[in-house]
Amino acid sequence: MIRQTSILFVLLFVTSFSKAQIGGTRTYPFLNLDHSARISAAGGSLITVRDNDISLAYQNPALLNKSMHNHATLSYMNYLAGINNAYGGYVRHYDSIGTFSANVFFVDYGKMQGYDEDGNTTHPFTAQDYNFQLGYAKHWKDKLWIGANFNFIYSALEAYVSTAGAFNLGGIYYNKDKRFTTALVIKNLGIQFIPYYGNHKEPLPLDIQLGISKKLKFNPLRFSIIAHDLQTWDLTYFNTNKRNKTIDLETQKERIDKIPFSEKLMRHFNFTSELLFSDNFNVLFGYNYQRRKELSPEQRKVMTCFSWGLTFNLLKYRFTYGMASYYPGQPTFNFSVLKNISDYKRK
């Protein structure tokens, strides 16, 4: 156990030398959108739960396992401002080789009106983003699993087209007897092949995540804690548009308060709880601290950053509904269905 834990921390230390990341400075931000109902209900990330839901392996390939064999899934999300996305995946397992997956994630931004530099209308245009993914995972040692996803990214924004390649690398320690899982994931590690314009290549939204999950022994509760963006310590930013400003009476300039250590720390965490009532019905709740700090208004924050969902089985299909609140009165809705294709072959 000590050796396996040391490996995880060495990987984390090596990757910590990567450049800092702040929102708006990296291309292809759609890679971090919620792609399935369960991810949406969990608050944006769930890299530590090992079951037969193949949508979880889209983020962490180490979660691929034998129970996902011949399973297929489809998801649809009604996002904000008329944006829609869809996800589909399939998994195949081979005892002698390992587990393979194929996934596609698509985002449609709808039709928009074009304007020139003088504000004159030109012509309507559309914009789409695609991620085509192939994944592989294998049991490594004792309670350790490792995996990798390769992502081919294609983006078409009006007449501007860009492509890129990236890897998701993951590892988990899974102790079934103690109902405990810990995971490390490095997401979107890659380069841009063709930039949108000129020869200037933009960085991808690298995200290093570390998480744990624990199922209580005599209770239906399973809780998960996920730390994201570990390659960047300070995720805070200064909002120049906020209404409640403190003015320094001597300089007549806005006073910028020092952000405490606790605030910088909490911006990295998502919290998820699942109530596993039975194999046929579960309820999921999520809390994303960073979303609450960055997306909620100064007053009436209400349910911003909270998310929830439920999963139920019906006629050998697993249906999942997820809802996430990004802003008061502006939730997102996500629907997913999971099916074991082998059921069609059984008499």
Legacy VTK file of the C-alpha trace (Angstrom):
# vtk DataFile Version 3.0
C-alpha trace
ASCII
DATASET POLYDATA
POINTS 347 float
0.000 0.000 0.000
2.855 2.412 0.864
4.498 1.747 -2.488
1.294 2.358 -4.463
0.599 5.591 -2.604
4.161 6.774 -3.260
3.704 6.229 -6.996
0.603 8.438 -7.024
2.394 11.267 -5.224
5.465 11.021 -7.480
3.228 11.398 -10.545
1.554 14.385 -8.955
4.909 15.993 -8.093
6.293 15.570 -11.607
3.254 17.151 -13.255
3.182 20.056 -10.801
5.808 21.858 -12.887
3.238 22.533 -15.608
2.206 26.122 -16.219
-0.597 27.740 -14.267
-4.108 27.727 -15.677
-6.801 30.383 -15.277
-10.194 30.430 -16.949
-10.121 32.050 -20.387
-6.429 31.413 -21.031
-6.809 27.909 -22.475
-8.495 26.677 -25.621
-11.204 23.964 -25.944
-12.906 24.725 -22.612
-15.770 22.442 -23.715
-13.597 19.498 -22.601
-14.525 20.365 -19.019
-18.293 20.489 -19.587
-20.523 17.917 -17.897
-20.966 15.163 -20.475
-23.405 12.864 -18.657
-26.252 13.158 -16.174
-24.300 11.498 -13.384
-21.322 13.823 -13.808
-23.670 16.796 -13.889
-25.415 15.685 -10.689
-22.043 15.137 -8.987
-20.959 18.736 -9.574
-18.703 18.219 -12.590
-16.338 15.424 -11.570
-16.597 11.866 -10.251
-13.277 10.099 -10.865
-13.395 7.670 -7.936
-16.506 5.496 -8.325
-15.916 2.059 -9.813
-19.086 0.429 -11.165
-20.583 -0.325 -14.593
-21.338 3.297 -15.600
-19.086 3.778 -18.610
-19.593 7.552 -18.673
-17.341 7.837 -15.594
-14.428 6.365 -17.561
-14.635 9.280 -20.009
-12.898 11.357 -17.313
-10.854 8.628 -15.618
-9.928 5.704 -17.900
-8.705 3.646 -14.932
-12.376 3.114 -14.017
-12.856 0.874 -17.076
-13.569 -2.650 -15.844
-15.107 -6.003 -16.721
-18.602 -5.094 -15.459
-18.856 -2.537 -18.310
-18.424 -5.205 -20.995
-20.699 -4.665 -24.001
-22.419 -1.675 -22.365
-23.462 1.390 -24.354
-24.638 4.791 -23.157
-26.184 7.953 -24.592
-26.573 11.361 -22.937
-28.170 14.664 -23.858
-27.708 17.963 -22.032
-29.697 21.165 -22.346
-27.015 23.670 -21.376
-27.184 27.440 -20.959
-27.977 30.075 -23.646
-29.355 27.564 -26.153
-26.209 25.410 -26.119
-26.741 21.652 -26.344
-24.359 18.740 -26.047
-24.533 14.985 -26.516
-22.338 12.063 -25.504
-22.173 8.426 -26.531
-19.920 5.584 -25.432
-19.309 1.849 -25.734
-17.031 -0.564 -23.814
-15.577 -3.964 -24.630
-13.597 -6.168 -22.227
-11.092 -8.945 -22.966
-9.806 -11.023 -20.048
-6.336 -11.517 -21.543
-5.790 -7.915 -22.705
-7.873 -5.424 -20.753
-10.848 -3.120 -21.253
-11.382 -0.806 -24.228
-13.779 2.092 -24.758
-14.899 4.351 -27.596
-16.600 7.683 -26.873
-17.712 10.799 -28.682
-18.703 14.122 -27.122
-20.389 16.834 -29.207
-21.292 20.441 -28.358
-23.537 22.573 -30.580
-23.577 26.323 -29.891
-26.482 26.977 -32.253
-26.841 29.607 -34.977
-25.428 33.089 -34.364
-25.508 36.334 -36.287
-22.204 37.510 -37.718
-20.927 41.107 -37.601
-17.934 42.872 -39.124
-15.527 45.184 -37.294
-17.868 48.149 -37.834
-20.872 46.391 -36.314
-22.613 45.706 -39.627
-24.417 42.372 -39.970
-22.802 39.823 -42.280
-24.249 36.317 -42.314
-25.409 33.785 -39.696
-22.974 31.052 -38.748
-22.784 27.946 -36.584
-20.189 26.556 -34.187
-19.505 23.011 -32.963
-16.899 21.184 -30.907
-16.159 17.444 -31.033
-14.067 15.086 -28.938
-13.455 11.572 -30.301
-11.993 9.346 -27.613
-10.453 5.863 -27.392
-9.686 4.423 -23.964
-7.873 1.473 -22.423
-7.431 0.187 -18.857
-5.840 -2.823 -17.214
-5.507 -4.327 -13.759
-1.922 -3.548 -12.754
-0.986 -4.801 -9.279
-3.110 -6.092 -6.413
-5.731 -3.340 -5.947
-4.346 -0.975 -8.575
-5.803 -0.171 -12.026
-4.313 2.142 -14.630
-5.721 3.529 -17.867
-5.355 6.063 -20.659
-7.712 7.888 -23.004
-6.634 9.436 -26.280
-8.738 12.388 -27.393
-8.859 13.722 -30.920
-10.379 17.195 -30.742
-12.054 18.912 -33.684
-13.489 22.420 -33.406
-15.295 24.450 -36.093
-16.222 28.015 -35.099
-17.664 29.777 -38.162
-14.881 29.576 -40.786
-12.173 28.824 -38.215
-11.196 25.184 -37.750
-8.799 23.733 -35.204
-7.659 20.233 -34.204
-5.684 18.833 -31.281
-4.662 15.626 -29.558
-4.661 14.965 -25.813
-4.390 12.178 -23.266
-6.271 11.494 -20.048
-4.079 9.393 -17.746
-5.585 7.776 -14.677
-4.884 5.413 -11.827
-7.030 4.110 -8.974
-6.525 2.167 -5.780
-9.695 0.156 -5.112
-10.275 -1.808 -1.909
-13.579 -3.610 -2.280
-13.585 -5.025 1.257
-13.185 -1.577 2.837
-15.430 0.089 0.223
-12.712 2.681 -0.416
-11.280 4.167 -3.620
-8.648 6.803 -4.296
-7.834 8.108 -7.770
-5.395 10.354 -9.600
-6.178 11.751 -13.070
-4.272 13.998 -15.471
-6.762 15.363 -18.006
-6.210 17.077 -21.366
-2.461 16.565 -21.530
-1.682 17.357 -25.169
-1.019 19.861 -27.938
-2.897 21.725 -30.625
-2.227 20.377 -34.112
-3.924 23.090 -36.166
-4.595 26.489 -34.516
-7.691 28.539 -35.296
-5.689 31.322 -36.899
-2.072 31.729 -37.978
0.681 29.659 -36.416
0.032 30.504 -32.786
-0.784 27.300 -30.910
-2.805 27.646 -27.720
-2.497 25.485 -24.579
-5.148 22.925 -23.665
-7.133 23.058 -20.383
-4.848 20.797 -18.341
-6.492 19.557 -15.149
-4.878 17.353 -12.479
-7.370 15.773 -10.099
-7.040 13.703 -6.941
-10.009 12.161 -5.154
-11.345 9.645 -2.655
-14.631 7.759 -2.241
-15.874 5.853 0.790
-19.010 3.754 1.182
-20.249 3.468 4.766
-20.701 -0.091 6.033
-24.150 0.110 7.641
-25.468 3.110 5.752
-26.525 3.701 2.109
-24.256 6.780 1.936
-21.175 6.927 -0.272
-19.303 10.223 -0.202
-16.627 11.488 -2.584
-14.200 14.402 -2.334
-12.494 15.522 -5.550
-9.656 18.063 -5.710
-9.266 19.603 -9.178
-6.765 21.919 -10.929
-3.942 20.830 -8.645
-1.385 22.165 -11.129
-2.480 25.702 -10.155
-2.612 26.766 -6.517
-4.407 30.113 -6.822
-7.692 29.822 -8.757
-9.070 33.137 -7.522
-9.413 36.261 -9.654
-10.255 39.926 -9.182
-13.750 40.888 -10.345
-13.593 44.450 -11.670
-17.370 44.548 -12.239
-18.541 43.837 -8.706
-20.967 46.353 -7.241
-19.984 46.345 -3.586
-16.523 47.903 -3.629
-14.430 49.185 -0.742
-12.774 52.529 -1.547
-9.551 53.606 0.150
-10.205 57.127 1.492
-6.557 58.196 1.015
-5.949 57.006 -2.529
-9.607 57.037 -3.695
-8.945 53.677 -5.289
-10.623 50.367 -4.696
-9.097 48.428 -1.846
-8.250 44.860 -2.727
-8.466 42.546 0.254
-5.968 39.748 0.594
-7.460 36.365 -0.231
-6.938 33.958 2.675
-5.321 30.533 2.426
-8.600 28.773 3.249
-10.372 30.426 0.306
-7.655 29.409 -2.150
-7.762 25.871 -0.779
-11.535 25.461 -0.975
-11.683 26.540 -4.630
-10.131 23.192 -5.526
-12.828 20.959 -4.020
-16.030 19.297 -5.184
-18.128 17.298 -2.733
-20.457 14.486 -3.751
-22.770 12.199 -1.796
-24.725 9.232 -3.116
-27.589 7.454 -1.390
-27.417 3.879 -2.670
-30.854 2.640 -1.678
-30.728 -0.415 -3.958
-29.341 -1.695 -7.247
-32.377 -0.165 -8.939
-32.619 3.299 -7.380
-30.012 5.840 -6.211
-29.968 9.568 -5.430
-26.954 11.844 -5.961
-26.034 15.304 -4.635
-23.089 17.547 -5.517
-21.519 20.813 -4.317
-18.980 22.722 -6.444
-17.352 25.451 -4.338
-15.577 27.189 -7.216
-18.804 27.566 -9.194
-20.490 29.208 -6.225
-17.700 31.766 -5.855
-17.366 32.576 -9.552
-20.891 32.291 -10.961
-23.285 33.332 -8.205
-24.417 36.979 -7.908
-23.389 39.124 -4.944
-26.897 38.805 -3.486
-29.364 35.928 -3.638
-26.860 33.167 -4.290
-29.578 30.604 -3.413
-28.791 27.191 -5.010
-25.881 28.243 -7.233
-23.230 25.474 -7.368
-25.583 22.782 -6.005
-26.514 19.809 -8.177
-28.569 16.658 -7.784
-29.780 13.654 -9.719
-31.308 10.226 -9.530
-30.750 6.856 -11.178
-33.322 4.114 -11.667
-33.571 0.871 -13.603
-36.545 0.160 -15.851
-36.992 -2.664 -18.374
-33.254 -3.506 -18.205
-32.284 0.096 -18.968
-30.600 2.410 -16.495
-31.886 5.973 -16.664
-30.154 8.919 -14.987
-31.374 12.481 -14.606
-29.060 15.262 -13.463
-29.613 18.944 -12.771
-26.950 21.545 -11.922
-27.482 25.180 -10.922
-24.936 27.525 -12.498
-26.860 30.714 -11.723
-30.146 31.484 -9.913
-32.970 30.494 -12.246
-30.565 29.074 -14.857
-30.151 25.330 -14.249
-28.921 22.761 -16.728
-30.676 19.454 -17.415
-28.971 16.227 -18.414
-30.495 12.844 -19.334
-28.558 9.592 -19.757
-29.446 6.000 -20.552
-27.195 2.951 -20.082
-27.833 -0.447 -21.659
-26.107 -3.827 -21.634
-26.140 -4.809 -25.317
-25.792 -8.490 -24.345
-29.404 -8.414 -23.105
-30.564 -8.394 -26.723
-28.878 -11.755 -27.327
-30.383 -13.512 -24.318
-33.486 -15.644 -24.733
LINES 1 348
347 0 1 2 3 4 5 6 7 8 9 10 11 12 13 14 15 16 17 18 19 20 21 22 23 24 25 26 27 28 29 30 31 32 33 34 35 36 37 38 39 40 41 42 43 44 45 46 47 48 49 50 51 52 53 54 55 56 57 58 59 60 61 62 63 64 65 66 67 68 69 70 71 72 73 74 75 76 77 78 79 80 81 82 83 84 85 86 87 88 89 90 91 92 93 94 95 96 97 98 99 100 101 102 103 104 105 106 107 108 109 110 111 112 113 114 115 116 117 118 119 120 121 122 123 124 125 126 127 128 129 130 131 132 133 134 135 136 137 138 139 140 141 142 143 144 145 146 147 148 149 150 151 152 153 154 155 156 157 158 159 160 161 162 163 164 165 166 167 168 169 170 171 172 173 174 175 176 177 178 179 180 181 182 183 184 185 186 187 188 189 190 191 192 193 194 195 196 197 198 199 200 201 202 203 204 205 206 207 208 209 210 211 212 213 214 215 216 217 218 219 220 221 222 223 224 225 226 227 228 229 230 231 232 233 234 235 236 237 238 239 240 241 242 243 244 245 246 247 248 249 250 251 252 253 254 255 256 257 258 259 260 261 262 263 264 265 266 267 268 269 270 271 272 273 274 275 276 277 278 279 280 281 282 283 284 285 286 287 288 289 290 291 292 293 294 295 296 297 298 299 300 301 302 303 304 305 306 307 308 309 310 311 312 313 314 315 316 317 318 319 320 321 322 323 324 325 326 327 328 329 330 331 332 333 334 335 336 337 338 339 340 341 342 343 344 345 346
